[in-house]
Amino acid sequence: MPAPRKFSRDQLQAAALALVDEHGLAGLTMRNLATELGTGAMTIYNYVDGREGLEELVAAAVMSQTSWAETGDGWDAQVAAIAEGMWRAVRAHPHAISLILTRRSFDLATLAPAEALLQALSRSGRSGRDLLVAFRTVSGYVAGFAQAELTSPLSAASPSVVAERIAALPAERFPKLIEIATVAADSDPHDEFRDGLRLILNGLKA
């Protein structure tokens, strides 16, 4: 009879995500995870298959935090609720954004938001390839918006600092970049996300 497992997958995910939140991806190692859990590094190999397994833990941990309310309204309102829930989960862990874009997890808790989004989109009458395209469009917007907010040239701890630096660029060469940087300094990311998602949903309703 195999020895009882010392840690649950939920415990491993929570500990791995805590490491990334505090130390970035550089802090995500077998040894650090073992220390976080109060065990030896070799024990972790009983649960996780190397670096790739560690990264899958983090991606799963982030997406499993997605939550949304059932709106009872039309399909587009439900899509918006789920998409915003996914975006909030991703942006809460900026150091993990690259893993969300590159790693896949088949944990049931991780797949639940994707299935809910597909169910909502299918209520628009889409199926098959049309449903696939709609799903990739909305989920790609969620991930892309989070990435742009957290890692693009307009992202920074202080938007006003970014605006000042971009405003100093040659105006004749970068007029529109200067324009949106000035607006971004006082813009609410939540409002931007909802407005952008509304553009997509209006296109899906056309």
N, C-alpha and C positions, 0 to 999 in steps of 0.2 A: 504493500500500500504506500503510495507516495506521501511524503511529508506534507502537512497542511501548509498552505501558502500564508506567508506572514503578512503580506500587504495586499490590499484590493487594488484594482486598476484605478479606481477613483482616488485613492491615496497617492498612487504614483503620479497621476495626472496633476493633482493639486500641488504636489511637491515640485514637480518639474516646472510647472507654470510659475510658481513662486520664485524659483531660481531665475527664470528668464525675466520676470518683472523687475527683480532687484538687480541683477547683474548683466542682463542682456544675454544674447545667444552664446557669448564666450563663456558664460558661467554654467552653461548646460553641459555637464560632464557626468559620467558614471560615478566618479568619486564624489563630486559635489552632491549628486542626488542621494547617494548612499549616506553621506553625512547629514543631509536634511532629514532623512528617515531614521537616522540613528542605527545604521547597520553597516556592514562591510561592502566594498565595491563589488566583490564577486557575487554577492547575493543578488544584486540588481540584474546581473546577466541571466538569472533564472526567469526574469520577467520581461526584459527588453533586449531586442536584437541590435546592439550597437548604436551608433550615432543616429542612424535612420529611425530606429525605434524610439529613441528619445525625442526626436523632432515630431514624430507622429503623436506621441503622448501630448506634447504641447498644443499641436494643432487641434487635437480632439478636445483637450481641456477648454480651449477658447470657444470652439463652436458649440460645445455642450452647455455653455452659459447663455445661449440665445434664448430669449423669452419674448412672448408677444401675447396680446389679448385677442380673443375672438371678437370681432367687431359686430357681426350680425348684419353688416351692410353688404354692398356689392363686392364682387370678386376683386376689383381694383383696390378697395379699401383694405381688404384682407392681405393682398399682396404688399401693400404699403406697410402694414403693421409688421408683417414677418420680415420684410427687407430691412426696416428700421431696427428691429430686434437683432438681426444679424450684424448690422453695422455697429450698433452699440457694443456688442460683444467683442468685435474685432478691434475697435478703436480704444477699448479699455485696456488693451495689452499691446502697446505700440511696438515693443521689441519683438513680438511674435508675428508681425504682419508678413514678413517674407515667408514664414512657414505656412501661413494660411494660403498663400498663393502657390506654393510648390509642393506641399505635402497633402496626401489624401488619407483619410481614416475611414474605416468601415464600422466603427463603433455605432451601435444603434442610436445612442444619444446624439452623436454627431450628425447622423443621417436624418434625424427627425426634422430639423429646419428645412432641409432640402425637399423632403417629401411634402411637408406642409406648404411650401412655396409652389411646388408642382400641382398640388391639389387645388390651391387657390387659382393658379393660372389656368388650369383645365376648366374651371367654371366659366372662363371666357369663351368656351367652345373649341379650344385648341386641343389637338392630340397629335401623337406621332412627331414628325419633324417640326411642325409649327410649335408644338409644346416645347420641344428641345431648344429651338431658337429663342423663344420667349424666356425660358428658364436661364439660358446662358446670358441673355441680355441683362436681365435683372440681377442675377447673382454676380455677373461681371461688373456691373455698375457698383454694387455694394463694396466689393473688394477693391475696385479701382478708385472709388471715392476715398476710401480709408487710406489707401496707399498715397494718393495725391495729397490728402490732408496732412499725413504724417511724414512723408519723405520727399515731396516735390520742392522746387525752389521757393515756393511761397509758404512752405511750412517752417515753423520755428516756435520756440517757447514764447517769443514776443513778436507777434505779427507786425507791430509798429516798427520794430527794428528792421525787419525784412522790407517793409514798405519804404523806409528811409534809404536803404541800400539800393533798391531797385529804382527809386526816384532819382538817384544820382547817375543812373545810366544815361547815355546819349538819347535825348528825347526823339530826335529825328529817326533813330534806328529802332527804338523799342517803345513806340508810343502806346500800343495796346497793352503790353506787359506792365508798363507804368500805370496805365489806367486801372487794370484789375487789381494790381498790388495795392493801390490806394484804397480801393473798395474793400479788399480782403482784410485790411487792418481793422475795420469796424464791423465785419460781417460775422454772423452767427453760423457756425458749421451745421447746426441742426436745421436751420432755415435753408441753407444751401442744399443740403442733402434732400430735404423734402421737395424743394422746388425742382431739382434735377430729376428726382424720381417721378414727379408729376409729368415732366416732359416725356419720359419714357412710357408711362402709363397712358398718356393721351395718344401716343403713337400706337400702342397696342390696341387701343379702342377704335382707332381709325379704320 
